[in-house]
Amino acid sequence: MNLKDFIITIPNVLPADEYYELLDYCEETSDFQRQEKSPPHGEINTGDQYGMRYDIKLDEGRIHDLVRKAFIFGMNEAVPQYDYFLPPNFFHTTSGYWLLKYQEGDFLTCHNDFQAEAGSITMSFNINDDYEGGELVFWKDYVIPTQKNCVHVFPSSFLYPHEVYPVTKGTRYSAITWFGYEKGSRNI
């Protein structure tokens, strides 16, 4: 096995009607906040992000439930790949969920997720694919094909530096979480 074997793409994580409901929400909400630099010390550091972010609260009902459902589906599909070396109940806690919005010119610099106490499993939900650029890239040259309604799962480790290339046309929507999150975690 090599490092690429631990990057898993899971397609069709939501049924079509729920997928389009989530996409409509992303396109219609004004709750995204512009992120011009790394978050302040003590918050999750996802690298220098020039895009928009929205923290989905537990009490936000339907949007929370849709994103949670996508991540649980992805988690259940990923367990066989990771389960043999993770502790029991590893997937029972998460960092919470964030929606991300990248407009033309927005990007995320190369980073890895271990510096944010997310020494766990990262799950990135690629919501749409009707944009150009904005690819998820590992090690500066391993480009993950853009696909709507899918999650990408990978270890939150220094061995997995990744970035999001600048969006060149359209708007990219995604969501992120970390499973096995220790500090400030909440039950899935």
C-alpha angles and dihedrals in degrees: 000000000000134000093270089062089069094057104089126187116202115191131206098021094165130042112253097257093051092043092056091045089056093045091051089051092051092050095046105040122097093192095103115113121210114248111203098168143000115310118261119276111287096034125096108284111214097168126263105329121190099188139068131289136194124191108218109219123216092242096053093102118201100021091050091047094051095049091043091051091052092050094046090051089050092046092052091051093047098048095085091055095050107021098091093067103031126088120254115279091016092141094051096089132052138182092240127261133285128190114214128202122194117187126187109310095016120125145153118239122234111281142134127237101232095089092069098061086260091124086152138075120319119213121192118188112208101205104182138016103194095108137079126239115004094112121166105238131187125200091001092282112046104092118194110218113249111247130163124235095018137116128221116211125195141149116277092232141127085250091070109061108173142168142183113240117227116280107243099185134014128356128299119211124193141151130218139201139160121223121211090030110170111192118055091358124161129203116265 
